[in-house]
Amino acid sequence: MNNPVPLIIIIAVLSCAAAAITLAVSSNRKKTAMKELKNAAKKLVKEQRLNDSLIEKKNRKTQERYRMIIALSWKENEKVSYVFDPSEGVRIGRQPEGNQVMIPDDEVSMQHCVFYRHGNDLLLEDLRSTNGTMVIHGFQKSWVRGRTKVYDGDRILIGNKQMLVNVFWIDSAFL
């Protein structure tokens, strides 16, 4: 009679090795995606600094050394990511006019919500959308009533889209 124990051990070892390889590849993809988003954030700050230096402003605001940049990512057929400076506000809605992010989904209102910076905080305000906006912070889910603080790594549910929010602080002195 054949002993099945060595075969089971071999299968277990191969399964563990396959799981470890899958985890390593997934982790590497996440690191690469974060690096690409951070590089896009740095590029955005460089472009804004160049524009600020080229445009003569009568009421020039004091230049900030650290700039908050947010990245919104979600998966459609392939991953979609956008990088924004929330100082001016980032509007999300169904119509292309007046929104920086347009989501063609019947569950999304024409002017659904807006991200903006208030001091060192990133706020999300629901613009009285029909179906509401949900913030998922870890395992805690909450509907946005008025405005709420959003943190790096939070997920936002807008219509049928779940967006991942990444917050970057870029030190513009080193750009």
Secondary structure, 3 states (H helix, E strand, C coil): CCCCHHHHHHHHHHHHHHHHHHHHHHHHHHHHHHHHHHHHHHHHHHHHHHHHHHCCCCCCCCCCCEEEEEEEEEECCCEEEEEECCCCCEEEECCCCCCCEECCCCCCCCCCEEEEEECCEEEEEECCCCCCEEEEECCEEEECCCEEEECCCCEEEECCEEEEEEEEEEEHHHC
